[in-house]
Amino acid sequence: MARDVAAVQKRKKQDTSELKAAADVKDFSEKKNDDAPALTMKKKPVLLLALSCLAPYVYMLLTVDLKEGIRRSIFVNLVMSIGGFFLTIMLIPVASRYLLRKNMFGYDINKKGSEAGTLKVPESLGLVTGIVFLTVAIVFQPFFFNPEHSWLPEYNAALMCICFMLFLGFVDDVLDLPWRVKLLLPSIAALPLLMAYAGPTTILIPKPLQGLVGTHLLELGWVYKLYMGFLAVFCTNSVNILAGVNGLEVGQTIIIACAPLVGASLALFAFNWYPSSVFVGDTFTYFAGMALAVVGILGHFSETLLVFFLPQVINFVYSVPQLFKFVYCPRHRLPRLEAVLSVLHFTSFWKAGTSKFLTHEEIRDSDEMWGCC
């Protein structure tokens, strides 16, 4: 009898502990859901950028003497770009909830030590921008009023390259690919465009150098195509390297970009602007870099494109010793937050031989060696 009473008490204790554990799990799941930040649109900066992007369209349609077919193409492109903007605005909240359920989120390490640094921010929202951009670009083909069809192979090859890099970026967000893969695969992704490229492969020699070369035009042939391949690799990785601050990845793309990409990117920018509600991930940086590269190649201004990429070029040259491990640097070279003052410092300092970051007070009071990044 005593044994039965002990067994019943033991069973009750087990049931109580199971109920408590279930309640803890429920509380934890509810807390996890509460940890997700509310999606907020930053309307003012996006509205100002959108109006500035509309200005060239309005100027061309109202003042420039264009053929009727070209005028219609520009108008259709404008309408589709605006449609892509609103479609991206609608899809980002839906995709954010889905990605959070699939544990695709990150933490804003620029806000580490503050309450905002503990919030789960949905990652890889560049996927939405990429899909909308590709959809707009594909649907636009029948509305490009050009009797010649010689542009179609290059156009579709460009879309294939962009689609490849969009997929690669998403895979990188999920699997965290090593750098050797990130350098190799973009060069393979650019091959369809390089094979379909039918434009000139000559360059104009600057006047001060024409006397040395003996001509004002220089035919480069396959060397020019090799350069364009390297350009595609550089563009995809340079946008990825110059990243990490809320709005920086999308902001640099909007400054360089063209209409359909601007329309889709502006919608993402509305959620990625500080304080960000979503992260764009490598999905967006690779997609945007390849999109800009193919525009430069197809538009026959691949040399000029590097001028627009000047901030990325400077950042890349500055980063080479750190990328190739000649100089130690943390993986994320970002501004550092001092939680007490709620201030971001553009330079991070750490103790030599360690990965411990120092405050400015510790640096001022210390005689030891330190490094910066």
SULURUR-V703107 format. One record per backbone hydrogen bond with DSSP energy under -0.5 kcal/mol. NH is the residue of the N-H (numbers start at 1). CO is the residue of the C=O. E is the energy in kcal/mol with one decimal. If there is no record, write none. Layout:
[[NH,CO,E] [NH,CO,E]]
This chain:
[[5,1,-2.2] [6,2,-2.2] [7,3,-2.0] [8,4,-2.4] [9,5,-2.5] [10,6,-2.2] [11,7,-2.3] [12,8,-2.5] [13,9,-2.2] [14,10,-2.2] [15,11,-2.6] [16,12,-2.6] [17,13,-2.3] [18,14,-2.4] [19,15,-2.5] [20,16,-2.3] [21,17,-2.4] [22,18,-2.6] [23,19,-2.3] [24,20,-2.3] [25,21,-2.5] [26,22,-2.4] [27,23,-2.7] [28,24,-2.6] [29,25,-2.7] [30,26,-2.5] [31,27,-2.4] [32,28,-2.5] [33,29,-2.2] [34,30,-2.2] [35,31,-1.6] [36,32,-0.6] [36,33,-0.9] [37,120,-1.0] [40,38,-0.6] [42,270,-2.2] [43,41,-1.1] [46,42,-1.1] [47,43,-2.7] [48,44,-2.1] [49,45,-2.1] [50,46,-2.7] [51,47,-2.2] [52,48,-1.8] [53,49,-2.0] [54,50,-1.6] [55,51,-1.0] [56,52,-0.5] [57,53,-0.5] [58,54,-2.4] [59,55,-2.5] [60,56,-2.5] [61,57,-2.7] [62,58,-1.9] [63,59,-2.4] [64,59,-0.9] [64,60,-0.7] [66,64,-1.1] [71,67,-2.7] [72,68,-2.3] [73,69,-2.1] [74,70,-2.5] [75,71,-2.2] [76,72,-2.8] [77,73,-2.5] [78,74,-2.3] [79,75,-2.4] [80,76,-2.7] [81,77,-2.2] [82,78,-2.2] [83,79,-2.3] [84,80,-2.6] [85,81,-1.9] [86,82,-2.0] [87,83,-2.3] [88,84,-2.3] [89,85,-2.1] [90,86,-1.8] [91,87,-2.0] [92,88,-2.2] [93,89,-0.7] [94,90,-0.7] [95,91,-3.0] [96,92,-2.6] [97,93,-1.9] [98,94,-1.8] [99,95,-2.8] [100,96,-2.2] [101,97,-1.9] [102,98,-1.4] [103,100,-1.6] [104,99,-3.3] [105,103,-1.2] [106,121,-2.5] [109,107,-1.2] [111,108,-1.8] [112,109,-1.0] [114,111,-2.0] [117,111,-0.8] [117,114,-0.6] [118,115,-1.5] [119,116,-1.0] [120,35,-0.9] [121,106,-3.1] [121,119,-0.6] [122,120,-0.5] [122,277,-0.6] [123,104,-2.3] [125,279,-2.4] [126,280,-1.7] [127,124,-1.6] [128,125,-0.8] [129,125,-1.1] [130,126,-2.7] [131,127,-2.3] [132,128,-2.4] [133,129,-2.6] [134,130,-2.5] [135,131,-2.3] [136,132,-2.6] [137,133,-2.7] [138,134,-2.4] [139,135,-2.6] [140,136,-1.7] [141,137,-0.5] [141,138,-1.0] [143,140,-1.4] [144,141,-1.5] [145,143,-1.1] [146,144,-2.0] [152,149,-1.1] [154,150,-0.5] [155,151,-2.4] [156,152,-2.9] [157,153,-2.2] [158,154,-2.3] [159,155,-1.9] [160,156,-2.0] [161,157,-2.1] [162,158,-2.3] [163,159,-2.5] [164,160,-2.3] [165,161,-2.1] [166,162,-2.3] [167,163,-2.1] [168,164,-2.4] [169,165,-2.6] [170,166,-1.8] [171,167,-2.3] [172,168,-2.4] [173,169,-2.1] [174,170,-1.7] [175,171,-3.4] [176,172,-2.3] [181,178,-0.7] [182,178,-1.6] [183,179,-1.7] [184,180,-1.7] [185,181,-2.5] [186,182,-0.6] [187,183,-0.6] [187,184,-0.5] [188,184,-1.3] [189,185,-2.7] [190,186,-1.6] [191,188,-1.1] [194,190,-2.1] [195,191,-2.6] [196,192,-1.6] [197,193,-1.2] [203,218,-2.1] [205,203,-0.6] [205,216,-2.5] [209,206,-1.6] [210,206,-0.8] [210,207,-0.9] [211,207,-0.6] [213,209,-2.1] [214,210,-2.7] [218,203,-2.3] [220,201,-2.4] [220,218,-0.6] [221,201,-0.7] [223,220,-1.8] [224,221,-0.8] [225,221,-1.2] [226,222,-2.2] [227,223,-2.2] [228,224,-2.2] [229,225,-2.0] [230,226,-2.3] [231,227,-2.4] [232,228,-2.0] [233,229,-1.8] [234,230,-2.8] [235,231,-2.9] [236,232,-1.9] [237,233,-1.9] [238,234,-3.0] [239,235,-1.6] [240,236,-0.9] [241,237,-2.4] [242,238,-2.5] [243,241,-1.9] [248,245,-2.8] [251,247,-2.4] [252,248,-2.2] [253,249,-1.1] [254,250,-2.3] [255,251,-1.8] [256,252,-1.4] [257,253,-2.2] [262,258,-2.6] [263,259,-3.1] [264,260,-2.1] [265,261,-2.5] [266,262,-2.9] [267,263,-1.1] [268,264,-1.3] [269,265,-2.9] [270,266,-1.7] [271,267,-0.6] [271,268,-1.0] [272,268,-1.7] [273,269,-1.8] [277,271,-3.2] [278,271,-1.0] [279,122,-3.1] [284,280,-0.8] [284,281,-0.9] [285,281,-1.4] [286,282,-2.3] [287,283,-1.3] [288,284,-3.3] [289,285,-2.2] [290,286,-2.3] [291,287,-2.3] [292,288,-2.4] [293,289,-2.0] [294,290,-2.6] [295,291,-1.5] [296,292,-2.0] [297,293,-2.2] [298,294,-2.9] [299,295,-2.2] [300,297,-1.1] [301,296,-2.4] [305,301,-2.0] [306,302,-0.8] [306,303,-0.8] [307,303,-0.5] [307,304,-1.2] [308,304,-1.2] [309,305,-1.4] [310,307,-1.4] [313,309,-2.7] [314,310,-2.6] [315,311,-2.2] [316,312,-2.5] [317,313,-2.6] [318,314,-2.4] [319,315,-1.5] [320,316,-1.2] [320,317,-0.5] [322,319,-0.6] [323,319,-3.0] [324,320,-2.2] [325,322,-1.2] [326,321,-2.3] [327,321,-1.6] [333,331,-0.8] [334,332,-1.5] [336,345,-2.2] [338,343,-2.6] [339,337,-0.8] [342,338,-2.0] [343,338,-1.3] [345,336,-2.8] [349,358,-0.5] [350,371,-2.0] [351,356,-2.0] [352,369,-1.9] [354,351,-2.0] [357,355,-0.6] [358,349,-2.4] [363,359,-2.1] [364,360,-2.3] [365,361,-1.9] [366,362,-0.7] [366,363,-0.7] [371,350,-2.4] [373,348,-1.7]]
